[in-house]
Structures are given as C-alpha cells and as structure tokens.
Amino acid sequence: MSTSHIDSHGPVATRDLDAADRDLAEYGVCVVLDALEADFLDEVRTALYRAAESDDRRGRRLEYAYGRDDHINQRVWNLPSRDPVFCDLAEHPLALRFVEASLGWPALLSSMSANITAAQGASMQLHADQGYIPGPWTRPHGINIAWCVDHFTRTNGATVYIPSSHLKNRNQRRDDEIGELAPVEAPAGSMIAMDGRLWHTNGVNTDGVRRAGIFTWYTLPIYMPQENWFLSASPSIRQFGSETLQTLLGFRPQVLGRINGQDRLEKTPGTE
Ligand SMILES: O=C(O)CCC(=O)C(=O)O
C-alpha cells in the first residue's frame, strides 16, 4: 500500500458548518476550525497525556494497528473512564450536531480512544470504521468525530484518507489498487468528522513531533459498541453521567438492550 501523499482537492478547514456539511457529503470528511476553546483544549490535553503517561509507567501501554503488526503509536482506550473531561467531549454539542445529522437520535458511542503518533510510528491498516458492518451499505452507519489535541500535519501522522471513498459503499479490500492518500491537516482544537464508510488511517510520523487525536466513534443504536461499556465504564459514569451520556453509552436504551422491558434500572417494577 502506498503511503505517499497528494495535495488533493479536498475539504477546506472552516468555521462555516454548512460548508463543513458539504465537504462531509462530497469527500467523506470535513474539518471545523476552533471547535474547542483554548482552556478546554488544555484540560483535554493535560488529561490525555496524564493517562498515556500513567499507562506507560504501569506497564499498561497499548498499541493498535487494525490488522498490522508494526506499530509504535500509543492508544488510550475507554477515555470517558479516564477523566470527566472526556465525558464532556463525548457529548460536545458540535459533535452531537454531526452525529444527529448523520445518524439521527438516539445514537451510541461505540468507542472513544486516543491515537498518539510517535517517531516512525506506522500507519494502521487502511480501513472504513464501519468495516465490520455487513454490506451492502447505502448510508453511514457510524460517524467518527476526531478531536485534534495537537496540530495534525503531514509529517507528524495526520489522518490520511482516500477522498470520496465513502461513496464506494464498501470496505477497502487487500487487493484494491490504492492510490495516494490525502492528509487531513488541521490545527489543534479542530474537529474532524469522518463518514463511517471513509477509507482512512493515520499517517506515518516522520518528524517525531507527537500528535494526539481523540477518535470518538458513534453508531446507529443497533450495533454492539466497540468498547463494552457495561464492563469497562467507570461506575461513576452511571452515577454522575448526564442523560445524554448515559443514552450514548446504552444505559438508557430506547429499543434494544432494555432492562426487564424498561429503559433504565430504576424504573424496573418491584425494585423501588
Ligand atoms: O490516528 C489516526 O489518524 C486515525 C485513527 C483511525 O483511523 C481510527 O481510529 O479508526
């Protein structure tokens, strides 16, 4: 697979949400500038690097390459359980705007993890995030909202993708002829939305400048989440999480995953 980059005609980083919607429809990806306020971004960055360093120190460092072996980038999973600031991020109004437009409501948070690229860290396997969903696809079954914790540049591992590949309506196959990949360059604090059908991966970090991105993967509410929230979410989220967050985690089921036919534990008859 080639990993060289092209300067394709692609999404233009913007503050105009209508323009972002058009880019998402046409290219399968859009970039919203200044999506996070500076103080909030600092809080997110501090919490993320603290979690990453804690994993390193405790021998819990994880890497993830989606089917490839060579990888030295760090992955931090289950972010809502690592710091409440990530709960706020999971239900950020801008993210939910794109989630609702793409999937409707309710939707599920399938996973929320950070990918921190490091010097010479390899690309993951090129993939569509909804690749595990049987075809034929006729629409997005999920949307990945990526938060740029650091600048995303073509040399530090910015996400790379095949423009408009979402319109192929199928996952990438190993025998596909892959042309050049386009980088999504965006300043820290930007939000990137990717259609669940888009073929993408992380770029190779060639300059050694650390790049953290938080990937928040939402799906239609009919799919088992990538993260098993029932086992891995911190109990404090069940206690203190907002209604919206609990809906996203599947703790307020509306159709599937009900509890004795009800949408929450507390309403189960005879348990009060
Ligand atoms: O780190 C990146 O830029 C891409 C991550 C990714 O492809 C994913 O989490 O599905």
PDBQT file of the ligand as one rigid body, heavy atoms in Angstrom, charges set to zero:
ROOT
HETATM    1  O1  LIG A 301      -4.917   8.245  14.201  1.00  0.00    +0.000 OA
HETATM    2  C1  LIG A 301      -5.474   8.495  13.134  1.00  0.00    +0.000 C 
HETATM    3  O2  LIG A 301      -5.202   9.489  12.467  1.00  0.00    +0.000 OA
HETATM    4  C2  LIG A 301      -6.503   7.547  12.571  1.00  0.00    +0.000 C 
HETATM    5  C3  LIG A 301      -7.149   6.681  13.588  1.00  0.00    +0.000 C 
HETATM    6  C4  LIG A 301      -8.123   5.748  12.974  1.00  0.00    +0.000 C 
HETATM    7  O3  LIG A 301      -8.110   5.504  11.807  1.00  0.00    +0.000 OA
HETATM    8  C5  LIG A 301      -9.144   5.123  13.768  1.00  0.00    +0.000 C 
HETATM    9  O4  LIG A 301      -9.136   5.219  14.990  1.00  0.00    +0.000 OA
HETATM   10  O5  LIG A 301     -10.039   4.473  13.177  1.00  0.00    +0.000 OA
ENDROOT
TORSDOF 0
